Amino acid sequence: MSWRQFLQAQAATMLAADFFHIDCAVTLQRLYCLFVIEVGSRYVHILGVTAHPDGPWTTQQIRNLLMDLGEHAADFRLLVRDRAGQFTDSFDAVLASAGIRAVMIPPRGPRANAFAERFVLTARTEVTDRMLILGERHLRAILTEYESHYNGRRPHRSRQLRPPQPDHPASDLSASGSSADPSSAGSSKSTSGPHNPQVNYGSRV
């Protein structure tokens, strides 16, 4: 079985963890964000932000996640991670106590953790590369807001354009389209002349 086939077969019971860094515009301090993504649903958990991501801090964040997951933690069997020094034996032991086995990707093979790497690219493209980060508190606030957007509103192609956990009723586009009055649409076209759409180039999240 290839690594791709393994990921696809185990997606429903798999987590993926990783760090990504952001440089503050004012202090020039480098901050690190630790996150975990539920591979099957694409639901992401922003675990924390720190300038010093050592082993004890990382272990405490995964312990906090398991407490937050509660009984839902029993749905997972694997957590894919890289070989960074922050992921210590105690980190793996906390997972093992919840019945989750840590799976390390091959050395110098970040693409093996593709779901986590994809989230990093998305977060940077949509948020952190589009604004100046003033400090640790500012970054925490931004990522908390983005986590809510990503999980509750942002469409995902792998989920038929549905967010991981919608926080609002889905719109029935087919119903709204069928209820339109064709005659009124035609009348509007005939009286308004050529249509010149105005494109909104405002910022987007």
N, C-alpha and C positions, 0 to 999 in steps of 0.2 A: 504494500500500500504506500503510495506517495504521500508526502507531507500535505499537499493540497487535499487529497482524498481524506486524509486523517482529520484535517480541520473541518471539512464539510460533514463528515460522519459524526463528529463529536460537538458540533456547534451548539446544539441545544443545551449541553451540560458544561460549556466551557466559558471561562473568563480569560481576559488578556490584560496584562498590566504593563505599564511603561511610564517613563518620565519624559517631559519635554521642558526646555528652558526658555526663558524670556529675559531680555536685558532691559533694565529700567532706563528711561530716557533722561531722568534728572540725576539719579545717584550713580548710574552706570553699574549698579549691582546686578548680578545674575541670579535670577530666581528659578526654582525648579518646581514643577507641578507633577504630582503623582496622580494617576487616574487608573481606573479599572473599567473595562467595557464588557458587558454581557454579550458574547458573540452572537447568540441566537437571535436576540431581540434588538441588538445594537444600543441598548440602554447604557448610558455612561455615568460613572460615579467619579466626581472630582474629589479626591481624598484629602488633598492638602497642598499648600504652597509654603516653601521654605527656602532660605538661602543656604542651608546646611543639611542636605538630605543624607544623613548617615544611617547606619543600620538600625539603631534603636528607634529613630523617628519613623522609618519606613515600616518597621514591624508594628509599631503602635497604630499606624494608619490602617493597616490591613486588619488589625484586631478590631478597630472601630467599625470598619466596613462589615465584618461578620456580625457584629452586634446589631448594626442597622438592618442587615438583611434578615435577621431572625430565622424563622423557619424556612424562609426562601433560600437560605444558604444550602439546605439539603438538596436543592435542585441541581447543584453544580458538583462536578467530579474532578475537573482539571482547571489549572490556571497556567497560561503560557506567559513566560517572562524571558528577558534576556539574561546575560551573565554579569550584569553590573554588580559592583561590590555592595551596593545598598541592599540587595536581596540576599540576606544572610541565612544561615541555617535556622535561626530563630523565626525568621519570616516564614520559611517552609514549614516549620513545626507548628506554627499557629494555624496555617492552612490545613495541615494534616489532622489537627485536633478536630476540625470540622468536616473531615472526610474528603478534603480536596487535595489532590496531588499537584505539586508544582512541576511543570514541564519546561526545561530550559531549551531555548532554540540553539542551533549550531553556532559556533564562534564566527564572528564577522558575517552573520546572516540576518540582518534586521528585517529583511523581507519575509522571513519565516514567521514573524509576528505581524502579519499584514493588517489585521483588523485594528490593532493598536496604532500602527504607523499611519494608517488611513485617517484615523481620528486626529492624530497630530497634524497632518497636512490640512485637514478641514478646519481645525481650530485656528491654525495660523493664518490660513487664507481668509477666513471669514471674520476673525476677531483680532488677534494679537498683532498681525502685520498691518492692520488698518488704523491703529491708534498708538499714541504714546502712553506707555505704562509709567506711572509716576512713582510707584512703590509697591511694597508687598500688600498693604491694605487695599490699594486700588486694584491690583491684580485679582485678589480674592473676590472682590465685589463683581468684577467683570466676569470671571469664570463661573461664579455662582449663577449669575443671570444667564450666561450662555448655556450652562448645564440645563437650566429650566427650559430654555428655547429648544435646545437640541433634542431633549427627551419628549417634550410636549407639543412642539409645533413644527419642527423642521422635517420636511419630507425626506424619505430614504428610498432610493431606487430599488434596493434589495427587498424592500417591504411594500412594494407597489405604491410608492409615494406616501406611505403612512408613517407617522412618527412612532418611536418605540412605545410611548405611553401617552396617547393623545389627551390633552387637557381641555378639549372642547369638542363638541359634536362635529363629525365630518359632514361636509357639504355634499348634497346630492346634485351634482352638476347636470346629470341627465334629466332630472325632474325640472330643474329650473330652465333648461334649454327647451324642453317640450312645451312648457307653459307659455312661451312667448307667442304673441300674435303675429303671424307672418304678414298680414295686411298692414298692421301698424309699422312693422319694420320696413316694408316696402315704401310706405308713405313717408317715413322719416328719410329714407335714402333719396326719394325724388324731390324733397323740398329743401334738403340741407346742402345740396351740391356735393362737390368732391370732398372726400373725407381726408383730412390731414391730421393724423394722430400726433399728439404731443407726447414725447417720451420724457418720463421723469428720471433724471439722472441723479436723484438724491441718494444719500448713503443708504446702504442696506446692511442688515446684521449678518 
